[in-house]
């Protein structure tokens, strides 16, 4: 059975100033998502599921309609600020969506096979899809998940600070913890972060999570149970976010799973800020010039 690619594309793009999920950055106005789908198809994925907001569904279908449906199965799931979850009669009022793990949860009825999760606005590199597809086809089980790890210095923006999940990895290549670091940026003294007034430094080759995960479909029920508890604990906090690493870290600490970190030397590209756009456009033009992608992606 071919694995599925789940793309989280419901974000608001507040720092970018618009729908960066649909902003054309390739030589022929391809968006970053299209490169991920292209890489997934050639790595052997059989289906792509988009998690989007209902208010951008028409724009999504207009942008992608007919481009790759003949090459891979396509489905949609919808995340609103308070998309219902089985087991909760009513969710507390929110100021923003519940987060990435909730976004995964809303796609539970679309996926029955091992699957990968990625962000819509990140470019992950060809080899990352190859290694993840191999894991999902050969090694993924109910207690063995994976993530692609990236070198920190290959994931930073020159336009401003970023947040990254910094990974602790065992000698056996297994994830032991993910610590979210905030306001990471390059300085003359190296790479630094600031967690709510608590500064520190990071190694350039530290492995970080860019939200490229590989899961068995049993993660849906596990995540649902975690979400019920999270809502109870945060019912009075309208800005609390339910992130994928929260679920993963809990499972690791309980010894319920092992999670392989798939090292990757690819350069990450993304558009956290509007100022990132020109750099990413040049990168995609260069990748096409090198023959890693056709200049007309779906020709």
Helices and strands as residue ranges (DSSP letters): E 4-8, G 20-22, H 32-43, E 47-52, G 54-56, H 57-64, E 73-78, H 100-105, G 108-110, E 115-119, E 122-123, H 126-138, E 144-151, G 152-154, E 162-169, E 175-187, E 190-195, E 198-202, E 207-215, H 219-233, H 244-253, E 258-264, E 269-270, G 274-276, H 277-289
